[in-house]
């Protein structure tokens, strides 16, 4: 009977080192298992550690993202609420405008007389027109606004150049002598030679040329009895008969005619009579 070999296993402890004897055969079998277990433990530990790190990082990222989303939500809702409030105000203004136009009868053609009752009428003639139904109140917002815009474009509005007034409408001293009263039928705007002059309304050029006193002048007639006039130009950029739109350039600032220096003489005439253009410069209440 062969004597089974035995190996000594040392358990090293700093305080007390022990030795035990183990069957060598058994130890040989145990060795790969122990090594395998060791490797598995190391791999598992790495896995666990990396999972913990990843989880930690993800949690931090999530917190940061949640914070950002929260911030964005707060910001967006404040922004959106402000816009909604603005829209409500605009809607209210449009409704008031719509109401006003409705009350003024802007959407209802005037009643056409006579109503055909078969009886003779001593004050009638021409084609008979039917009374059309008033426009539906809410149905044609955009169209009504467009019509209003077209009407507004046919009224003089705004400045012929973004500059200051140098002389007002009405009685004034003679700008050449400083004495003797005279009537100034328009507004003067300071300017530099060559500055663009823009039409303050849409209409048709009824005069473009030289006229004593006014120098180079452009007159535009609007189809509601109004006329606008720009004088003392250094250059005229439109011709008689031409259609111009509000904002179109009609010429350049100059000092032609009876003028003490470069400026625009701007007139508004209603049925041929000059009126003060100043109330037409802005819709601002200031
Ligand atoms: Zn003037």
Boltz pocket constraint, residues with backbone or C-beta under 6 A from the ligand:
constraints:
  - pocket:
      binder: B
      contacts: [[A, 167], [A, 184], [A, 186], [A, 187], [A, 188], [A, 264], [A, 265], [A, 266]]
      max_distance: 6.0
